[in-house]
Amino acid sequence: MAEVCVLGLGYVGLPTASVLATAGFQVLGVDVNPKVVEQLNSGKTLLKETGLATLVSAAHKSGNLVAAVKPEASDTFIICVPTPVTPDHGVDLRAVEAAARAIAAVVKPGNLVILESTSPVGTTRNVVGRILSEHGLAPGQDVHLCYCPERVLPGNTIAELINNDRIIGGFTRESAEHAQEIYARFSQGNVALTDDLTAEMSKLMENTFRDVNIALANSFARIAEDAGVNVWEAIQLANRHPRVQILSPGPGVGGHCIPVDPWFFVQAFPKHTELLKKAREVNDTQAERMLDRLAATGDLPAGSKLALLGAAYKANIDDPRESPALRMAHAATARGFRVSVHDPHVEPATWEGVPIGAELGACLKDAAAAVLLTEHTAYRALSGRVFAEAMQGRLILDTRNWLNHASLRLSGFKVLVLGRPA
Ligand SMILES: NC(=O)c1ccc[n+]([C@@H]2O[C@H](COP(=O)([O-])OP(=O)(O)OC[C@H]3O[C@@H](n4cnc5c(N)ncnc54)[C@H](O)[C@@H]3O)[C@@H](O)[C@H]2O)c1
């Protein structure tokens, strides 16, 4: 019998299951995707994350980690399944409900159930707790129930899983203390115990804080472009104030967290979330604004090719989900442009209807303009010649203030930078 059963073996669940296994727990990893289960049972993963392949292999070799498509009896259940929003920004809790129903069939009195998925306030008790109650297991009486959010930074997940401070929100204090014992086996960060509602709210506040502050930086960038100011310099100067820390502007936000989680607040509390909704709108309209700016140069003929560099939503990671590149690709296609997307880290495939390739030359070939969207290290040193040799046009938009502008200009490019006047 497993000691810990982890449901959802993605960017959060797989590292968690592996770390628990290498800490000595007997772990059953559960995923509805049979390919993920098959991979894990041969000690492998398709996810690209620093150190993850080695960790998964070590966990597999230890004999402490096996995978299956269905949960089995266990002492502790940890739910790490996706919690996306629907296209109209509604909350989609189907995976959490399915995972809770799957474990409700095998949970026994005295077990601990932990929800780690980022969720609207009240999900732990009103969704997971309710499903357990329907199976005759009252949270706080028959089973322990907790919400424990994850704060990992993609690209540094394993180190952060171990070292970050943790919030453990118990439906009861006893539940929180029980969960603390599990995390204490691998976590080296400080632990704060609270209730499930506060833990859920604080996780959503963290990502909403990021979204609103990025929208603020993007608003400053828009103002700077009209005011004839270099926003990057202005931000650097403003941040010399001891109590000011303005974030960097950019092409929008991506991933499964920052563009998603504020909607959980907006959906549930429409009266108090005008600011949050506006921030979402600012970040989500950056792509259209960038296209407007390119079009205004007159150097982007109708139907011409646009090369987008950086499909991942963050520097040096392989995850293109909900990324500004995908949003911009859709927006450019809708305007009749041909689009080619490159990323040195993302597995070449079609993502959300957009093909992403790993050949820079093929992406730039015959393009009228190129847009830098992600500040991957690999793009930093690219010379103007690399662009000039492949592209037809001489127009570049750098949304991260990241490229070698002097070299590009030497090669004859018109260089636009987000947050800087033309
Ligand atoms: N990725 C991050 O950096 C990060 C950070 C903090 C919090 N989170 C949150 O953690 C949760 C999981 O995110 P992720 O990035 O690991 O997602 P993911 O998409 O990488 O992985 C989720 C996995 O769950 C599986 N799954 C779906 N429904 C299932 C079910 N009913 N039972 C078992 N498995 C199921 C999927 O097949 C997939 O393999 C989300 O709520 C997310 O917001 C993610």
The ligand as a Gaussian input file, in Angstrom:
#p B3LYP/6-31G(d) Opt

LIG

0 1
 N        3.233000      24.817000     -13.148000
 C        3.496000      25.653000     -12.166000
 O        4.544000      26.268000     -12.145000
 C        2.524000      25.858000     -11.021000
 C        2.930000      26.604000      -9.901000
 C        2.047000      26.734000      -8.836000
 C        0.784000      26.165000      -8.909000
 N        0.400000      25.468000     -10.011000
 C       -0.927000      24.863000     -10.018000
 O       -0.794000      23.459000      -9.868000
 C       -1.839000      22.783000     -10.566000
 C       -1.238000      21.789000     -11.552000
 O       -0.472000      22.527000     -12.480000
 P        0.595000      21.828000     -13.437000
 O        1.358000      22.949000     -14.066000
 O        1.321000      20.764000     -12.728000
 O       -0.395000      21.169000     -14.514000
 P        0.015000      20.209000     -15.722000
 O       -0.944000      20.469000     -16.792000
 O        1.487000      20.311000     -15.983000
 O       -0.236000      18.743000     -15.130000
 C       -1.450000      18.304000     -14.683000
 C       -1.513000      16.788000     -14.855000
 O       -2.736000      16.359000     -14.265000
 C       -3.257000      15.322000     -15.065000
 N       -4.684000      15.190000     -14.750000
 C       -5.746000      15.897000     -15.215000
 N       -6.882000      15.496000     -14.621000
 C       -6.543000      14.502000     -13.761000
 C       -7.271000      13.695000     -12.862000
 N       -8.589000      13.837000     -12.719000
 N       -6.615000      12.755000     -12.154000
 C       -5.275000      12.597000     -12.298000
 N       -4.528000      13.337000     -13.129000
 C       -5.148000      14.287000     -13.845000
 C       -2.944000      15.737000     -16.491000
 O       -2.974000      14.630000     -17.379000
 C       -1.540000      16.328000     -16.310000
 O       -0.528000      15.350000     -16.521000
 C       -2.673000      23.889000     -11.229000
 O       -3.739000      24.220000     -10.390000
 C       -1.696000      25.044000     -11.316000
 O       -2.352000      26.279000     -11.356000
 C        1.239000      25.289000     -11.066000

